[in-house]
Amino acid sequence: MDITVHRPGELTAADRAAWTALQSKAHLNGSPELANPFLSPEFTLAMGQARRGVHIGVVREGGEPAAFFPFQRSITGVGRAIGLGLSDCQGLVHRPGYLWDARELLRACGLVVWEFDHLAGGQEPFEAGASGTFPSPVMDLDQGFDAYLDQLHERASKFARRTLAKERRLVRDHGPVRYVHDERDPEVLATLMGWKSAQYRRTGRSDRFAHPWISQLVHRLFHTRSDSFAGILSVLYAADVPVAAHFGLRTERVLVNWFPAYDPAYGRYSPGMTMHLHMAEAAAADGIAYLDLGRGQKAYKDSLKTRELAVSEGWVALRHPVAFGHRAHRAPVRALRNTVVSRPELFEPADKLLKRLGKIRSLGRE
């Protein structure tokens, strides 16, 4: 394998163009998962500005780029997928039919282990190290929004009717509803981040936006725009007041659901659901093939999805003491979390406890 390793700023314009071209052709080549925005050069470059240790392995055949492998690396050689814990799609972007030796790739990139938690499908050399595979629901839009809506009415007619009725009620109680698919006002982005932080705290989850680097990353991606990639802020307004919003990323054919939230004062109208239907309609009109809702069991995802992709978590490792130590430290944590999430009799009490703790913390801040 002819592999060179680069920091994000060292990647040539020609290599970036080749990377984007591989993603653009992914749907035609039967590997649509590779078109995911989290696998794009723009996301890796933004991560490189936000975090240390970001590198890209470039694999060449006959002098031409055949694959791109973005990763984060510690000084001890512990590797992580780009944005581990934050990104919803990870892996190696490659030519059709390209196969690689995972351990040879690790050695060339100076890694003793590489950990992933949202490995894209079709990454067989990495899948050998997977410890679990999980569903990632999507909304198929390649046949147009009307076709999607027909599927939704067939599969979840009660949900579709209820959502449309709530939108009419929102109009009646608060005025005309207006949807903006690509809002460019940074103040509305700040509003969304405030809602999301409050939601994290209210439900007892860790507030991602309490980490400055994540806030900076989102702002940087909000201002990143090209024909092949953009950060998209979508907003549902009622009488010109934002009631729900979402910030995600898109490539030419894929839009990812990343940070959705709504104003709890309008919760009885389910504005987030209404927004997702408007978002699907606008995305379909924009040529998006599917909206990736991301791994995780949520009622709204089950209601909106048309099918599921499969993503994996685990690691690929060399026989090295650091690799053994990393796995010994991480494996029990991952196993416990997945056991709780997958079993309702464990998840529901844990979820209630987190929400109770979140409420107590909110009262303490007041």
N, C-alpha and C positions, 0 to 999 in steps of 0.2 A: 504494500500500500504506500503510495506517494502522498504523504501527509505533511502539511505545514500548519503551524499554530500561530495565530495572530491575536493581538488585542483588537477590540472593536475599531479603534481609530486607524489601525494599520491595514484594514481591509481595502483593497483597491476598488475603484468605481466599477471596473469590469467584473470583479468577483461579486459585488453586490448586485449588479445587473443579472449575472448568471443565476444567483440565488433566487432573485425575484422571478426569473423566467421559469425555473423549476416549479415554483409555486403556481404560477399562472397556468402551467400545462398540467397540473396535478389532476384536475377533474377529467381532462381528456385522456390521461394515462391510467385512469382507474385507481388513483390514490388521493381522493378528495381531502382526506385528513391532513395531508401535507400543505394544503392551502390555508391552514388555520393561521390567524394573525399572530398567535404566540410563537409560531415557528418562523416568523418573518425577520429579515435583517433589521428592520426598524425597531422591533421590540428588543432585540438583542443589543442594538446600539444604545437605546434608551436605558436598558439595564446596566450597560457598561458605564454610563454617566452617573447612575444612581448607586452602584455597588462595586466593591473591589473584586478582583479575581475573575472577571469575565473574559473568556477567551472563545475563539472560534477555530475549530479544526477544519481545514479545507483539504478534501481528498481529490486528487487529480488522476485522470486516466488519459494517457496520450497528451499530457500537458494541459488538458481542459478540465475545469471543475466538474466532478461527478457527484460530490456530496458536501454538505455543510453541517458541522456538528457544533452547535453552541453549548457552552457549559460554564459553570463557575468552579473555581479550584482554590483550595486552601494551600498554605505552604507545606502541609504534610501530604498533599496529593489526594485529599478527599474531594471528590467531585460531586456536584449537584446539578440537576437540570436547571436551566435558566428560569429564575423566578419560582423555584420549588416552593410549594405552599401558596403561591399567588397565581401562577399561570395554569391554564386548564388544558394545555396540549404541549407535549414534549417529545423530543426524538431527533432523528437525523433526517434532514431534507436531502433527497437523493434522486438520481436518474431512475427511470422505470426499469425494474428488474435488477437493480444494483444490490448486491449482497456484500456484506462486510464481516470481518472477524472482530467481534466486540472487544475481546481482550487485546488484540493487536492494536485496535483503535485507542484503547485506554493507555497502553504503553507509549504510543506515539504522542499522546496528549499530556503525558506526565501525570497520569491518574493511577491510583491504586484501587479506587472504587468510584462508581458513578451511580448516584441515587436518583430515582424518579418517582413521581406520584400521579402523573397523568400521561403515561406513555401512549402515544397514538397507535392505532391499529396498524398492522402490516410491518412492524419493526421486529421481525423474527429473531435476529441475532441478540437483541436486548430482552425479548420476551422470555428467553430461557431463564432469566434471573428474576422474573416477576413472582411476587409472593401473593398476589391477588389481582383479580380483574373485576371491574365495576362498570355499571351502565352509566352512560352520559347522554341524556335525552336531547333530541334535536327537533326543530320545526322545519319540515321540508317545504321549500317555497319555489322550487325550480319549475313547477307547473303553473305558477301564478298564485296570487292570494285567494282567488275564488275557489280554486281547487283545494287549497289548504282549508278554507272555511267549510267546504263541503265535507272534508274528512272530519273536521272538528264536530260538525253537527251530527255526523253519523256515529262518532265514537263517544262524544260527550255533549249530547244535545242540551241537557239540562244546564250544564256549565255555560255553554255558549249563550243560551237564552237569558240566563241570570246575569251574565256579564253585560250584555247589550241593554238589559233592563236597568241595571245600575248606572250605566252611562246616561240613559235618558233621565233618570232620577237626579243625577249630578247636574245635568243641564237645567232641569226644572228648578232645583234648589239654589244653584249658584251661578247660573248664566251659561253662555255658549262655551262649548269645549273646543279647544284648538290644539292640534298636535304639531310639533316642530321636530322633524326627524334629525336635523343636523344643526342644533343650536350653537351659536358661536359666542354667546355671552358668558365670560368666565365667572360672573357673579352667580349665575344659575348653577354652574359646576360647584361653586362653593356651597350653595344651598343643598345640592345633592349630597355632598360629602358630609355636611352637618347632619342631614337626616340619617345617613348610613352610620355615622359614628354613634348617634343616639340609639339606633336600632341595635348595634353591637352591644352597647352598654345595657340597654333595656332587656336584652335576651341573655345577658351574662357571658357574651362572647368577647374575645379579645378585640379591641378597637384597632383595626388595621391603620386607620388614618392618624392614630396617635404616634405612628412611626413616621418621622419627617421624610424619610427617603421614599416611602410609598406615596405620600402626598405629592412630592416633587416628581415622581415617576408619572403619576396620573396627569399632572399639569403639563409635563413635557410631551406626553403622548397626545393630549388634547390639542397641542399646537403642531403635531406632526401630520402632514398631509401630502399625499401624492396620488397618482392614478391607481396605484396598486395597494395603498395602505392609508388608513386614517383613524384617528380617535374620533368616535361619534358620540355626541351628547344628545340624547333624545328626551323631549320634555312634553308632558301633557299639561295644558293650562285649562283652568276654568275661569272664565271672565278675566283673562290675562294674569291670573295668579297661578304659579306652578304648584301642581298637586301631586305629581309623580315624575320621576326622571330616571334615566339610565345612562351610564357611561360604559361603552364597550369599544371594541376594535373591529375593524373590517379589512379584509383584502378584497380582491375583485369578486370573489364568489362566496365568501364566508363572513358572517357577522357573529361575534361571540358575546354572550350575555355575561357581564362582568360585575358591575356595581349598580343594581337596581334598588330603588327606595322610593318611599312616598311620604307625604305629610300625614302623620297619624290623625290629625284633625279631620281628615277626609276618609278615614279608614272604612267607614260604613259603605262607601261607594266602590270599594275595591279598585282604586284608580290605577294601581300597578298592573292589574289584569287588563284593564282597558288600554293602558299604554302599550302593553306587549302586543295586543292585536293590531293597534295602529302601527307599531314598529314593524310587525311582520308584513303588513300591507305595503309600507314604504320601502322596506328592504326588497320585497319581491319586485316592485316596480323598478328598483335600482339594479336588478340583475343578480341579486344574492340567491344562491342555490339553497342554503339552509342557515338557520339561526341556531347556533350551538348553545344550549342552555347550561351546559357544564355538569360535571359529576356532582352527585348529591341528591338525596331523597327529599324532595319538597313537594307539597301538594300542588302548588301552582305549576311546577314542571310536569307533573303527571297529567294535569289537565290540558296543557298546551302542546305536549309532544306528539309527534307522528311516529317516531321510532327512536331507537337508541343505538349509539355507538358504544364501543367497548374501549375503556382505557385501563391501564395497568399501573400498579405500583411495585416497587422492589428496588433491586440494585444489581449491577454487574460488578464483579470484584476479581482482582488478582489474588494469588496466594501471598498475602503480605500481612504483617502484624497490625498495621494501621487499619487495613480493611476489615480484619477480624474484629478489632476493637470497635470500629464504627458500627458494624452490623449488630454486635452484641448490645450496644447502647441503644440503637434505634429500633430494632425488631420488636422488643416487648411493648414499646409505646405504640407502635403502629398496630400491632395485633390487638391490644386492649381497645384502642379507639375503634377499629373496624368491627370488633365483636359487639361493642355497645351500639354503634350506629346501625348495624344489621339486624339487631334483635329488638323488636318493639317493647318487649317487657323490661328491657334495660334502658333503651333510649328515652322512652316517654318519662320515666321518673327522673332521669338525668337532665332532660330538657326542662322539666318543671323546676328542678332545683336551681339550674342556671338562671332561669327567668326570675325566680324568687330572690336569688342573690343580686341579680341586676337591679331589681326594684329596691332592695335594701340599700345598695350603693347609691342609687339615684336619690333616695330620701336623705342619705347622709350628706350628699353634696348640697342639697337644698338647705 
